[in-house]
C-alpha cells in the first residue's frame, strides 16, 4: 500500500515545519520538520517502507522506531483525510 497527499489539502512551509489546510473542512494542521519531510515524500505515492528508509537514514534513527512513529502519523493523517491510499 502507498500513501499520497490528498488533493483537497494545500501546504506551505512555516518556520518550524509546514502548515496544512484541508480545503474541505477549512481546518489547519501543522507538522514539525520530521513530519514535513514525511509529507513532502508523499507528493508521489510512498509506502511505509519507502518513508521509513528515507527518514531513518536522514535522521539517523533505528528503522524499527521510525516505522512505528511513521505508522502512527499516517494513521492520524488518514483519520483526518489529509492523505489517501493508492
C-alpha positions as CSV (number, residue, x, y, z in Angstrom):
1,X,0.0,0.0,0.0
2,X,1.2,3.5,-0.8
3,X,0.2,6.9,0.6
4,X,-0.4,10.1,-1.2
5,X,-1.2,13.7,-0.1
6,X,-4.9,14.4,-0.6
7,X,-5.7,16.7,-3.5
8,X,-8.0,18.6,-1.1
9,X,-5.1,19.7,1.0
10,X,-2.6,22.5,0.4
11,X,0.6,23.2,2.4
12,X,3.2,25.8,2.9
13,X,6.5,26.0,4.8
14,X,6.5,27.8,8.1
15,X,9.3,28.5,10.5
16,X,9.3,25.1,12.2
17,X,7.8,22.7,9.7
18,X,4.7,23.1,7.5
19,X,1.1,24.2,7.8
20,X,-1.6,22.2,6.0
21,X,-5.0,23.4,5.1
22,X,-7.8,20.9,4.5
23,X,-9.9,22.8,1.9
24,X,-13.0,20.6,2.7
25,X,-13.2,21.5,6.3
26,X,-11.1,24.7,6.4
27,X,-9.1,23.1,9.2
28,X,-5.4,23.8,9.6
29,X,-2.8,21.2,10.8
30,X,0.9,21.6,11.4
31,X,3.8,19.3,11.2
32,X,7.3,19.6,12.7
33,X,10.3,19.3,10.4
34,X,10.3,15.4,10.6
35,X,6.6,15.3,9.8
36,X,7.2,17.8,7.0
37,X,9.8,15.6,5.5
38,X,7.3,12.7,5.5
39,X,4.6,14.9,4.0
40,X,6.9,16.1,1.2
41,X,7.8,12.5,0.3
42,X,4.1,11.8,-0.2
43,X,3.8,14.2,-3.1
44,X,4.2,11.0,-5.0
45,X,2.9,7.6,-3.8
46,X,5.2,6.3,-1.0
47,X,5.0,3.1,1.1
48,X,5.7,2.8,4.8
49,X,8.9,1.0,3.8
50,X,9.9,3.9,1.5
51,X,9.2,6.5,4.2
52,X,10.9,4.5,6.9
53,X,14.1,4.0,4.9
54,X,14.3,7.7,3.9
55,X,13.6,9.1,7.4
56,X,15.7,6.6,9.3
57,X,18.7,7.5,7.0
58,X,18.1,11.2,7.1
59,X,17.6,11.5,10.9
60,X,19.9,8.6,11.8
61,X,17.3,6.7,13.9
62,X,16.6,3.0,14.3
63,X,14.3,1.9,11.5
64,X,12.0,-0.1,13.8
65,X,11.4,3.0,16.0
66,X,11.0,5.2,12.9
67,X,8.5,2.8,11.3
68,X,6.3,2.7,14.4
69,X,6.2,6.6,14.6
70,X,5.6,6.9,10.9
71,X,2.7,4.4,11.0
72,X,1.1,6.3,13.9
73,X,1.4,9.6,11.9
74,X,0.0,8.0,8.8
75,X,-3.0,6.6,10.7
76,X,-3.7,10.0,12.1
77,X,-3.4,11.7,8.7
78,X,-5.8,9.1,7.2
79,X,-8.3,9.7,10.0
80,X,-8.3,13.4,9.3
81,X,-8.4,13.0,5.5
82,X,-5.0,14.6,4.8
83,X,-3.7,11.6,2.8
84,X,-5.2,8.8,0.8
85,X,-4.1,5.3,0.0
86,X,-3.3,4.4,-3.6
